[in-house]
Amino acid sequence: MEIIAAVLFALALVHTFATKFFEHLAHRHPRHAGLFHLLGEVEVVFGFWAVVLVAVMAAVQGGAQAVEYAETRQYVEPLFVFVIMVVAGSRPVLEAIKALVAALARLMPMRGVTAQTWLCMAIVPLIGSLITEPAAMTLAALMLAPRVFRLGIPERIKYLALGVLFVNISIGGTLTSFAAPPVLMVAATWQWSSAFMAATFGWKAAIAVFINATAVTVLLRKHLRDEAPEAAGESPPPVPALVMAIHLAFLAGVVVFAHHPVIFLGLFLLFLGFAQAYEKHQTPLILKEALLVGFFLAGLVVLGGMQQWWLQPIVSSLQPTALFFGALGLTAITDNAALTYLGSLIEGMSDPAKYMLVAGAVAGGGLTVIANAPNPAGVALLKRGFEDESIGAGGLLLGALLPTAVAAALFLL
């Protein structure tokens, strides 16, 4: 069963690189366009292959064994990402962050749209250390979509910008011990506090974030429009400060209780009720996108749960420097949180090895859609700005290579 699970995991990886192919099939065969569009959704890939895995397990080992396996997986992270995406993507939270970004942009000696783009690429990922990486990804993606990830900007520049955003989100959450999923997996076991993270990882991550954001903003500046597309139409009424404050309080509550699904799901239901009660201050909640991302991550949990037999021996056999590059490479084909969790199970790992494992895992978090938990959220929110309304895995990998190299160089200092 472990070998079958590894084969299905490999097929899921191939599928993530073939989503553009399915979109082309949808155009060529309109009779089955619906099915091909479904298979071309990156967010559906791992959920689909997880269903295949459970079905095969039922056939090989029996239905009871398959149900038991599915029920004993931990789904806190998919549930949390679903909830935090919807709350962080609500109009009052987005308007509050936009106002903060606009205020900071006015203090910078450059064109307003250029300054705001840089802030979304640099400061918002670092804020992820406080509000968690999925929330930072949601906010950054929603603010960048109308300016950077739109038709009219060359695809290669959009893929570079996407790579920078994904890498910066992955490393930008390392200033604390609770915001980045791969750090969270080891923080309690290895007794890594937020002060330790800031002193050991955080300042290096911040420098890399600033370098990456500055480089991509320079490349983007001539393509940026002075006004966001919505500015041409009639402006919606402003959101009252009290409504913003209540939404931010819901966001803070979900973050504080991120590891207690009963509580954060209860807060989410209250949030939905409040949003409905003050509907005039809302735009449609991103429920569909968030559900697809949750489905993707749940599928990754189910498929990844049976990869420990080959992953852990690799991690435990490498020396610190080799472990850094091994973790960086393995992160591209496995969730980086799963990788660091396997490392936390190894007895007697040295402090340099611990550092190299986590550094490699977060540095490689932008290489693929599955490398870091917030990445599917970014894909779901930004894919409409790309050709065929889909993001190619190969384009993302190429776009993320340079920012990943910058992050790796800083972490190896």
MARTI-646510 format. One record per residue (C-alpha): chain; z negated, y, x negated. Coordinates in nm, 3 decimals, padded with zeros to 5 digits. Layout:
# MARTI-646510
unit A	w Z	v Y	u X
...
This chain:
# MARTI-646510
unit A	w 00.000	v 00.000	u 00.000
unit A	w -00.072	v 00.238	u -00.289
unit A	w 00.276	v 00.175	u -00.431
unit A	w 00.435	v 00.235	u -00.089
unit A	w 00.233	v 00.557	u -00.054
unit A	w 00.352	v 00.675	u -00.398
unit A	w 00.715	v 00.606	u -00.300
unit A	w 00.675	v 00.797	u 00.028
unit A	w 00.510	v 01.084	u -00.163
unit A	w 00.810	v 01.092	u -00.400
unit A	w 01.049	v 01.095	u -00.102
unit A	w 00.856	v 01.387	u 00.048
unit A	w 00.892	v 01.576	u -00.281
unit A	w 01.267	v 01.513	u -00.284
unit A	w 01.280	v 01.626	u 00.079
unit A	w 01.120	v 01.962	u -00.010
unit A	w 01.403	v 02.023	u -00.258
unit A	w 01.664	v 01.919	u 00.004
unit A	w 01.571	v 02.150	u 00.293
unit A	w 01.876	v 02.372	u 00.229
unit A	w 02.093	v 02.059	u 00.258
unit A	w 01.957	v 01.988	u 00.607
unit A	w 02.028	v 02.349	u 00.711
unit A	w 02.390	v 02.304	u 00.600
unit A	w 02.409	v 01.980	u 00.802
unit A	w 02.281	v 02.168	u 01.106
unit A	w 02.575	v 02.410	u 01.081
unit A	w 02.828	v 02.131	u 01.022
unit A	w 02.703	v 01.904	u 01.302
unit A	w 02.599	v 02.127	u 01.595
unit A	w 02.545	v 01.825	u 01.821
unit A	w 02.238	v 01.728	u 01.616
unit A	w 02.155	v 02.078	u 01.493
unit A	w 01.806	v 02.066	u 01.644
unit A	w 01.705	v 01.757	u 01.445
unit A	w 01.854	v 01.889	u 01.121
unit A	w 01.684	v 02.228	u 01.168
unit A	w 01.355	v 02.045	u 01.215
unit A	w 01.403	v 01.842	u 00.897
unit A	w 01.507	v 02.161	u 00.719
unit A	w 01.171	v 02.328	u 00.787
unit A	w 00.965	v 02.308	u 00.466
unit A	w 00.644	v 02.319	u 00.670
unit A	w 00.745	v 02.000	u 00.857
unit A	w 00.820	v 01.790	u 00.547
unit A	w 00.478	v 01.654	u 00.451
unit A	w 00.361	v 01.620	u 00.809
unit A	w 00.671	v 01.410	u 00.885
unit A	w 00.621	v 01.180	u 00.583
unit A	w 00.247	v 01.153	u 00.659
unit A	w 00.339	v 01.015	u 01.002
unit A	w 00.572	v 00.768	u 00.828
unit A	w 00.289	v 00.665	u 00.593
unit A	w 00.046	v 00.601	u 00.880
unit A	w 00.313	v 00.403	u 01.069
unit A	w 00.391	v 00.190	u 00.763
unit A	w 00.018	v 00.137	u 00.700
unit A	w -00.023	v 00.021	u 01.059
unit A	w 00.261	v -00.229	u 01.011
unit A	w 00.131	v -00.358	u 00.676
unit A	w -00.247	v -00.347	u 00.717
unit A	w -00.297	v -00.320	u 01.092
unit A	w -00.343	v -00.033	u 01.336
unit A	w -00.720	v -00.015	u 01.297
unit A	w -00.692	v 00.033	u 00.920
unit A	w -00.430	v 00.307	u 00.963
unit A	w -00.639	v 00.494	u 01.220
unit A	w -00.949	v 00.465	u 01.003
unit A	w -00.762	v 00.603	u 00.702
unit A	w -00.625	v 00.900	u 00.900
unit A	w -00.966	v 00.976	u 01.051
unit A	w -01.156	v 00.965	u 00.720
unit A	w -00.941	v 01.238	u 00.556
unit A	w -01.093	v 01.586	u 00.522
unit A	w -00.897	v 01.839	u 00.730
unit A	w -01.120	v 02.144	u 00.677
unit A	w -00.866	v 02.322	u 00.457
unit A	w -00.569	v 02.288	u 00.698
unit A	w -00.789	v 02.406	u 00.986
unit A	w -00.921	v 02.699	u 00.782
unit A	w -00.574	v 02.809	u 00.669
unit A	w -00.451	v 02.797	u 01.029
unit A	w -00.738	v 03.015	u 01.151
unit A	w -00.737	v 03.262	u 00.861
unit A	w -00.359	v 03.313	u 00.892
unit A	w -00.385	v 03.406	u 01.260
unit A	w -00.683	v 03.638	u 01.212
unit A	w -00.554	v 03.804	u 00.895
unit A	w -00.207	v 03.844	u 01.048
unit A	w -00.334	v 04.026	u 01.357
unit A	w -00.221	v 04.387	u 01.394
unit A	w -00.566	v 04.554	u 01.356
unit A	w -00.636	v 04.374	u 01.025
unit A	w -00.283	v 04.441	u 00.901
unit A	w -00.307	v 04.809	u 00.994
unit A	w -00.640	v 04.841	u 00.812
unit A	w -00.496	v 04.692	u 00.492
unit A	w -00.178	v 04.901	u 00.529
unit A	w -00.390	v 05.215	u 00.553
unit A	w -00.580	v 05.115	u 00.237
unit A	w -00.256	v 05.043	u 00.049
unit A	w -00.100	v 05.372	u 00.168
unit A	w -00.407	v 05.568	u 00.056
unit A	w -00.398	v 05.409	u -00.289
unit A	w -00.020	v 05.464	u -00.312
unit A	w -00.064	v 05.839	u -00.259
unit A	w -00.279	v 05.849	u -00.574
unit A	w -00.007	v 05.688	u -00.787
unit A	w 00.259	v 05.893	u -00.974
unit A	w 00.564	v 05.725	u -00.822
unit A	w 00.768	v 05.699	u -00.504
unit A	w 00.556	v 05.585	u -00.212
unit A	w 00.749	v 05.268	u -00.128
unit A	w 00.753	v 05.165	u -00.495
unit A	w 00.377	v 05.218	u -00.526
unit A	w 00.308	v 05.022	u -00.207
unit A	w 00.527	v 04.733	u -00.326
unit A	w 00.337	v 04.721	u -00.655
unit A	w 00.002	v 04.729	u -00.475
unit A	w 00.108	v 04.441	u -00.245
unit A	w 00.213	v 04.239	u -00.551
unit A	w -00.097	v 04.322	u -00.758
unit A	w -00.401	v 04.449	u -00.568
unit A	w -00.368	v 04.236	u -00.254
unit A	w -00.359	v 03.909	u -00.458
unit A	w -00.673	v 04.022	u -00.642
unit A	w -00.840	v 04.106	u -00.309
unit A	w -00.783	v 03.738	u -00.238
unit A	w -01.087	v 03.672	u -00.455
unit A	w -01.292	v 03.824	u -00.171
unit A	w -01.102	v 03.733	u 00.146
unit A	w -00.961	v 03.399	u 00.016
unit A	w -00.610	v 03.329	u -00.107
unit A	w -00.455	v 03.225	u 00.230
unit A	w -00.564	v 03.556	u 00.385
unit A	w -00.425	v 03.752	u 00.089
unit A	w -00.096	v 03.562	u 00.112
unit A	w -00.067	v 03.637	u 00.484
unit A	w -00.131	v 04.008	u 00.439
unit A	w 00.093	v 04.048	u 00.135
unit A	w 00.378	v 03.856	u 00.299
unit A	w 00.365	v 04.056	u 00.623
unit A	w 00.365	v 04.387	u 00.434
unit A	w 00.637	v 04.289	u 00.186
unit A	w 00.873	v 04.121	u 00.435
unit A	w 01.040	v 04.437	u 00.576
unit A	w 01.087	v 04.597	u 00.234
unit A	w 01.149	v 04.320	u -00.019
unit A	w 01.227	v 03.996	u 00.165
unit A	w 01.515	v 04.117	u 00.379
unit A	w 01.891	v 04.085	u 00.393
unit A	w 02.069	v 04.323	u 00.159
unit A	w 01.860	v 04.249	u -00.149
unit A	w 02.016	v 03.999	u -00.397
unit A	w 01.885	v 03.646	u -00.350
unit A	w 01.795	v 03.602	u -00.718
unit A	w 01.570	v 03.910	u -00.707
unit A	w 01.405	v 03.789	u -00.386
unit A	w 01.334	v 03.451	u -00.545
unit A	w 01.183	v 03.624	u -00.850
unit A	w 00.968	v 03.839	u -00.621
unit A	w 00.864	v 03.528	u -00.429
unit A	w 00.770	v 03.353	u -00.754
unit A	w 00.565	v 03.653	u -00.866
unit A	w 00.387	v 03.671	u -00.531
unit A	w 00.302	v 03.298	u -00.532
unit A	w 00.182	v 03.298	u -00.894
unit A	w -00.022	v 03.617	u -00.849
unit A	w -00.188	v 03.479	u -00.535
unit A	w -00.271	v 03.154	u -00.718
unit A	w -00.435	v 03.326	u -01.016
unit A	w -00.560	v 03.632	u -00.828
unit A	w -00.828	v 03.430	u -00.649
unit A	w -01.005	v 03.330	u -00.972
unit A	w -01.238	v 03.630	u -00.992
unit A	w -01.483	v 03.442	u -00.768
unit A	w -01.584	v 03.079	u -00.724
unit A	w -01.497	v 03.041	u -00.354
unit A	w -01.155	v 03.197	u -00.289
unit A	w -00.911	v 02.974	u -00.481
unit A	w -00.892	v 02.613	u -00.349
unit A	w -00.865	v 02.452	u -00.699
unit A	w -01.172	v 02.646	u -00.818
unit A	w -01.366	v 02.569	u -00.504
unit A	w -01.319	v 02.196	u -00.560
unit A	w -01.510	v 02.205	u -00.890
unit A	w -01.741	v 02.509	u -00.865
unit A	w -02.042	v 02.328	u -00.719
unit A	w -02.004	v 02.013	u -00.934
unit A	w -01.964	v 02.206	u -01.260
unit A	w -02.199	v 02.491	u -01.156
unit A	w -01.939	v 02.763	u -01.201
unit A	w -02.066	v 03.088	u -01.046
unit A	w -01.856	v 03.390	u -00.948
unit A	w -01.990	v 03.575	u -01.254
unit A	w -01.873	v 03.288	u -01.476
unit A	w -01.530	v 03.289	u -01.309
unit A	w -01.485	v 03.664	u -01.353
unit A	w -01.587	v 03.650	u -01.721
unit A	w -01.392	v 03.336	u -01.809
unit A	w -01.082	v 03.345	u -01.587
unit A	w -01.079	v 03.664	u -01.384
unit A	w -00.998	v 03.931	u -01.644
unit A	w -00.715	v 03.721	u -01.788
unit A	w -00.578	v 03.662	u -01.439
unit A	w -00.594	v 04.034	u -01.359
unit A	w -00.392	v 04.125	u -01.670
unit A	w -00.129	v 03.862	u -01.585
unit A	w -00.114	v 03.985	u -01.223
unit A	w -00.055	v 04.344	u -01.338
unit A	w 00.217	v 04.241	u -01.587
unit A	w 00.401	v 04.028	u -01.329
unit A	w 00.372	v 04.288	u -01.052
unit A	w 00.492	v 04.571	u -01.278
unit A	w 00.793	v 04.376	u -01.404
unit A	w 00.917	v 04.272	u -01.061
unit A	w 00.856	v 04.618	u -00.911
unit A	w 01.072	v 04.773	u -01.185
unit A	w 01.353	v 04.532	u -01.092
unit A	w 01.308	v 04.599	u -00.720
unit A	w 01.272	v 04.977	u -00.725
unit A	w 01.641	v 05.063	u -00.672
unit A	w 01.663	v 04.822	u -00.376
unit A	w 01.358	v 04.957	u -00.193
unit A	w 01.407	v 05.173	u 00.115
unit A	w 01.194	v 05.484	u 00.162
unit A	w 01.107	v 05.393	u 00.520
unit A	w 01.005	v 05.063	u 00.670
unit A	w 01.250	v 04.945	u 00.938
unit A	w 01.003	v 04.996	u 01.221
unit A	w 00.963	v 05.366	u 01.134
unit A	w 01.299	v 05.445	u 01.296
unit A	w 01.182	v 05.340	u 01.642
unit A	w 00.901	v 05.461	u 01.863
unit A	w 00.567	v 05.413	u 01.688
unit A	w 00.309	v 05.200	u 01.872
unit A	w -00.022	v 05.367	u 01.955
unit A	w -00.273	v 05.367	u 01.667
unit A	w -00.540	v 05.097	u 01.660
unit A	w -00.890	v 05.237	u 01.725
unit A	w -01.128	v 05.215	u 01.429
unit A	w -01.375	v 05.007	u 01.633
unit A	w -01.111	v 04.744	u 01.713
unit A	w -01.017	v 04.730	u 01.341
unit A	w -01.383	v 04.689	u 01.248
unit A	w -01.432	v 04.403	u 01.496
unit A	w -01.123	v 04.222	u 01.368
unit A	w -01.239	v 04.266	u 01.009
unit A	w -01.578	v 04.128	u 01.113
unit A	w -01.407	v 03.819	u 01.257
unit A	w -01.214	v 03.784	u 00.928
unit A	w -01.535	v 03.811	u 00.726
unit A	w -01.709	v 03.557	u 00.950
unit A	w -01.429	v 03.303	u 00.907
unit A	w -01.441	v 03.350	u 00.527
unit A	w -01.821	v 03.314	u 00.510
unit A	w -01.814	v 02.992	u 00.717
unit A	w -01.495	v 02.856	u 00.558
unit A	w -01.657	v 02.514	u 00.497
unit A	w -01.805	v 02.483	u 00.846
unit A	w -01.515	v 02.413	u 01.083
unit A	w -01.730	v 02.398	u 01.397
unit A	w -01.846	v 02.755	u 01.334
unit A	w -01.518	v 02.909	u 01.220
unit A	w -01.328	v 02.742	u 01.506
unit A	w -01.587	v 02.884	u 01.747
unit A	w -01.536	v 03.229	u 01.595
unit A	w -01.161	v 03.178	u 01.629
unit A	w -01.190	v 03.108	u 02.002
unit A	w -01.396	v 03.426	u 02.041
unit A	w -01.132	v 03.611	u 01.841
unit A	w -00.855	v 03.487	u 02.071
unit A	w -01.055	v 03.608	u 02.372
unit A	w -01.110	v 03.952	u 02.216
unit A	w -00.743	v 03.981	u 02.119
unit A	w -00.643	v 03.899	u 02.477
unit A	w -00.892	v 04.151	u 02.618
unit A	w -00.744	v 04.432	u 02.404
unit A	w -00.385	v 04.316	u 02.415
unit A	w -00.244	v 04.670	u 02.401
unit A	w -00.362	v 04.696	u 02.038
unit A	w -00.201	v 04.366	u 01.937
unit A	w 00.136	v 04.232	u 01.835
unit A	w 00.210	v 03.861	u 01.905
unit A	w -00.025	v 03.645	u 01.699
unit A	w 00.146	v 03.425	u 01.438
unit A	w 00.028	v 03.104	u 01.605
unit A	w 00.352	v 02.906	u 01.556
unit A	w 00.377	v 02.986	u 01.185
unit A	w 00.009	v 02.909	u 01.129
unit A	w 00.031	v 02.577	u 01.317
unit A	w 00.329	v 02.469	u 01.106
unit A	w 00.141	v 02.554	u 00.788
unit A	w -00.163	v 02.361	u 00.910
unit A	w 00.062	v 02.063	u 00.987
unit A	w 00.211	v 02.082	u 00.636
unit A	w -00.131	v 02.089	u 00.468
unit A	w -00.268	v 01.810	u 00.688
unit A	w 00.032	v 01.599	u 00.589
unit A	w -00.039	v 01.674	u 00.224
unit A	w -00.400	v 01.562	u 00.275
unit A	w -00.287	v 01.231	u 00.426
unit A	w -00.017	v 01.161	u 00.166
unit A	w -00.221	v 01.290	u -00.128
unit A	w -00.521	v 01.078	u -00.040
unit A	w -00.349	v 00.769	u -00.178
unit A	w -00.223	v 00.914	u -00.507
unit A	w -00.553	v 00.899	u -00.696
unit A	w -00.471	v 00.560	u -00.852
unit A	w -00.200	v 00.708	u -01.077
unit A	w -00.309	v 01.072	u -01.104
unit A	w -00.668	v 01.029	u -01.225
unit A	w -00.584	v 00.809	u -01.529
unit A	w -00.335	v 01.074	u -01.644
unit A	w -00.589	v 01.356	u -01.609
unit A	w -00.869	v 01.162	u -01.782
unit A	w -00.656	v 01.053	u -02.077
unit A	w -00.537	v 01.397	u -02.198
unit A	w -00.694	v 01.617	u -02.465
unit A	w -00.772	v 01.980	u -02.365
unit A	w -00.446	v 02.151	u -02.470
unit A	w -00.234	v 01.863	u -02.344
unit A	w -00.444	v 01.868	u -02.027
unit A	w -00.351	v 02.233	u -01.968
unit A	w 00.021	v 02.162	u -01.979
unit A	w -00.024	v 01.834	u -01.795
unit A	w -00.212	v 02.008	u -01.515
unit A	w 00.047	v 02.286	u -01.504
unit A	w 00.326	v 02.031	u -01.464
unit A	w 00.143	v 01.800	u -01.224
unit A	w 00.051	v 02.095	u -01.003
unit A	w 00.420	v 02.139	u -00.925
unit A	w 00.429	v 01.795	u -00.760
unit A	w 00.074	v 01.780	u -00.622
unit A	w -00.160	v 02.026	u -00.456
unit A	w -00.360	v 02.197	u -00.734
unit A	w -00.685	v 02.159	u -00.540
unit A	w -00.634	v 01.782	u -00.523
unit A	w -00.573	v 01.779	u -00.898
unit A	w -00.893	v 01.964	u -00.987
unit A	w -01.089	v 01.753	u -00.739
unit A	w -00.981	v 01.440	u -00.927
unit A	w -01.096	v 01.609	u -01.248
unit A	w -01.438	v 01.675	u -01.097
unit A	w -01.483	v 01.299	u -01.050
unit A	w -01.444	v 01.229	u -01.423
unit A	w -01.779	v 01.176	u -01.595
unit A	w -01.853	v 01.350	u -01.925
unit A	w -01.558	v 01.591	u -01.929
unit A	w -01.606	v 01.856	u -02.201
unit A	w -01.626	v 02.228	u -02.119
unit A	w -01.291	v 02.303	u -02.292
unit A	w -01.126	v 02.025	u -02.090
unit A	w -01.272	v 02.163	u -01.766
unit A	w -01.137	v 02.509	u -01.848
unit A	w -00.792	v 02.378	u -01.940
unit A	w -00.765	v 02.166	u -01.625
unit A	w -00.844	v 02.454	u -01.390
unit A	w -00.641	v 02.708	u -01.591
unit A	w -00.334	v 02.484	u -01.583
unit A	w -00.380	v 02.411	u -01.213
unit A	w -00.399	v 02.779	u -01.110
unit A	w -00.127	v 02.892	u -01.354
unit A	w 00.117	v 02.642	u -01.203
unit A	w 00.025	v 02.727	u -00.844
unit A	w 00.344	v 02.920	u -00.775
unit A	w 00.602	v 02.669	u -00.895
unit A	w 00.658	v 02.485	u -00.566
unit A	w 00.566	v 02.510	u -00.200
unit A	w 00.307	v 02.233	u -00.232
unit A	w 00.147	v 02.357	u -00.555
unit A	w -00.109	v 02.584	u -00.385
unit A	w -00.245	v 02.578	u -00.030
unit A	w -00.138	v 02.937	u 00.062
unit A	w 00.226	v 02.884	u -00.043
unit A	w 00.341	v 02.726	u 00.286
unit A	w 00.203	v 03.034	u 00.462
unit A	w 00.419	v 03.258	u 00.243
unit A	w 00.724	v 03.043	u 00.311
unit A	w 00.666	v 03.047	u 00.687
unit A	w 00.636	v 03.427	u 00.695
unit A	w 00.914	v 03.517	u 00.450
unit A	w 01.192	v 03.261	u 00.497
unit A	w 01.381	v 03.472	u 00.754
unit A	w 01.470	v 03.717	u 00.480
unit A	w 01.667	v 03.453	u 00.284
unit A	w 02.011	v 03.305	u 00.340
unit A	w 02.015	v 03.035	u 00.612
unit A	w 01.660	v 03.152	u 00.691
unit A	w 01.526	v 02.893	u 00.449
unit A	w 01.374	v 02.901	u 00.102
unit A	w 01.518	v 02.659	u -00.151
unit A	w 01.268	v 02.472	u -00.369
unit A	w 01.497	v 02.509	u -00.671
unit A	w 01.522	v 02.886	u -00.626
unit A	w 01.144	v 02.916	u -00.597
unit A	w 01.093	v 02.705	u -00.911
unit A	w 01.332	v 02.922	u -01.114
unit A	w 01.183	v 03.243	u -00.974
unit A	w 00.830	v 03.134	u -01.065
unit A	w 00.902	v 03.026	u -01.426
unit A	w 00.858	v 03.367	u -01.594
unit A	w 00.543	v 03.477	u -01.405
unit A	w 00.400	v 03.128	u -01.466
unit A	w 00.468	v 03.167	u -01.839
unit A	w 00.284	v 03.502	u -01.839
unit A	w -00.016	v 03.348	u -01.662
unit A	w -00.016	v 03.047	u -01.898
unit A	w -00.006	v 03.272	u -02.205
unit A	w -00.304	v 03.476	u -02.085
unit A	w -00.510	v 03.168	u -01.997
unit A	w -00.437	v 03.014	u -02.340
unit A	w -00.575	v 03.319	u -02.523
